[in-house]
Amino acid sequence: MRHPHLVTLTATTFVTWTGQRITAVALPLVALDQTGDAWTTGLVGGFAGLPLLTSGWWGRRLRGHLTSGRALAAVLAVQVLGLALVPVAAATVGVGAAVLCASGLVTGATSALLAPAQRALTADLAELPGNGPDVGTRALAWQDLAHRVSMIFAPGLGAWLLVVWGAGPLLWWEAAAVALAAVAMLTVPAAAEADPASRIGPAETAPDPGELDPPAGPDAPSLRSVLRGNPELTVGLGLAGVGGVTWFAFTLGLALLGVELDQPGELIAAGMAGYGAATVGVSFVVPLVVHRIPRIPAIVASWVVFGVAYLALPAAAPDLLAVGLVSALGGLAMPFGIAALNALIVDRTSGAARRAAFTAETVLHAGGASVGLLAGGALIGAFGAGPVLVATGLLQVVASFAALAWLRARRTHGTSRQAQHEPRTEAAPVVEGG
């Protein structure tokens, strides 16, 4: 990426995701040390999921204002306050359940706003004059790479820093890193500000007000209006939601399957290592080829492959190498599907509709994962880890093929309706003359 603002957006993605994964190591220990109750260790993460699941409702008016780096920097500043709640309370009044819940709500709300707005701003800046085609899809692929790289090294770094510094300083460092990202974000303009053609000089004529985007606010588009008439986007977002809900079977399922097979910790370690290494490795390739990836085939194929990996995991266990290789198969496919979905959103939407689509992607996938984790433990407890892995794998495969069949039916129906409404032309009579 040659555009400096796109580089800044990618760098802040890397910093914030790295901080979140490091905090995931330290925060439960701080909660346990301060409260003495194990049940409080998951309060921040649990309450962070509540605003994410409901952001499509409460964040609808706010999304229209998050169109510049300054606006995103303000969101990051609020996130810093939420992150600092726990270490400040630990140093003063003590950390209790109320503090943990408040921190989760603030950080969850800001994350729900920040992620889709940042992707939408990336796509908007990439469409400015002077940028080549597919710059936006490539930039989003690089941001996905930054996210996946943090998944690999940040937990290990957090564990090492935990030993060196302790849990409290780690939380302060994350708040400081996010504050630094907010300062960097101040340099990123809105797309209209960065476009020289949008600046009106003395000799230029102001654009017709009717040509401007409608003001953000209560008229911001709903997800239903964005998806209406766009079945491809409906399929992509729907499968992302299914994948999010079933994610628990991979993480929690492998962990509990290891316990069932008297290999506690081994299966999940092998699975996450294989998945992580494969997904990071292929993510270096995706930005280079994303402009050649067919959108719907890549989305459907990625979820089919991931579902097949779920199906194969119980058969691969207890062989750790086999579990790692099967997990790597899913890791190889997933970045292509996510890149294709982001590209589809960039191609089919703009302005407020684009921000709504990216919000839906975040809510359905990340929010679906939270819902899946809430119910996943009970399902595995009732049916066993192996059967749940098989069931969720089948669900992803069946959903993928069902979505493809629905999409083909919609296209066929649309073509037939178009043919019915086309005007018929009568052939002129042939007049035979002498």
C-alpha positions, 0 to 999 in steps of 0.5 A: 500500500502506497497511500499513507492514510491506508498504512496508518489505518492498517497500523492502528488495526495491528496495535489495537488487536495486539493490545486486546490479545495481550490484555486477554492474558492479564485481565483475568488474573487481575480480576481474580486477584482483586475479587477472589472469585473465579466467576468474575474473570469473564465479566469484561469479555462477556459484557463486551459482547452485549453492545456488539450484538445490539450495535445495529440498533443503538449505533445506527445514528452514530455510524453516519458520523464516523467518516474521518480519522478524527471521529475514529480517534474520538472513539479510541479515546473513549476506549482508552477510558474503558481500558483504564478503568480496571488498573485505576480501580486496582490502584485506588478503590479496588476492582469489583464486578461493577468495574469489570462490567463497566469496562466491558461495556465501554470497550465493547461499544467502542469496538463495535463502532470502530471496526466497521467504521475503520473498514468503511473509511479504508474503502472510501479513501481507496476510491479517491482519484489516483488510486488504482483499481482494487486498492480498497480490497487489498488494503482490507486484506492487509488489515486482516493480515495484521489481525491474524498476525496479532493472533499468533504472537500477541498471547505469547508476548503477553505471557512473557510480559506478564512474568516480566512486568506483572498484570497491572502494568500490562493493562496500563501499556495497552491503554497507552498503545490505544492512546497512541493509535488515537493520536495517529488516527488524527492524521487520517482525513475523511475521504471528502477532505482528502479528495482535491476535487471536492475542494471548491475554489473561488472559480469553481461552482458548488455542487448541486445539493441534490447530488450530495449524500444525505445527512447522517442521522435517523435516515441512515439505512437499515441493514434490510434496505442495504440487502434488498436486491443484493442476494450475493451480499445476503449470502456472504453475510449470512454464512459469516453469521453461521461461521461465527455461531459455530466457531465455539466447536473449534475452540471449546470443542477441541479443548473438551475433546482433549479432556475426553481423550485424556489429552488436556490442552494438547488437541487445542494447542495442536489445532490452534497452532495449525490453524494459526500458522496456515491462516497467517501464511496464506494471508500474506498471499491474499492481498496480492491476488484478492482482485482475481478472487471470484467473490461468491465462489470464494465465500462459499468454498471457504465455509465448505472447506472449514466445515469439512475440517470440523467433520474431520477433526474427531476422526483425526484425534488423538493424533496431534499431527493429524489434528494440526493438519486438518486445522491448517486446512481450514486456516488456508481457506478462511482468509480467502472467504473473508477477503472476498466478503470485504471485496463484495461489500466494497464493490456493491455499497458506498457511503452509509450503506457501506458502513451498515454492511460492515457493521452487519459483518462484525455483528453477525460474525463476532456477535455470533461467536459470542452467542455460540460460546454462551450455548456451546458449553451446554451443547458439548456437555449434553452431546459430547465434543465429537458429535458437536464438531460433526454437527457444526461441520455439517451445518456449515456445509449444508448452509453453504450449499443451501445459500448457493442454491438459493442464490441461483434460484434468485438469479433464475427468477430474476432473469425470467421476470426480466424476460417477461417484462421486456417489450415484444417487437412484432416483425414487420409484414413482408410486402411482396411487390411486382 
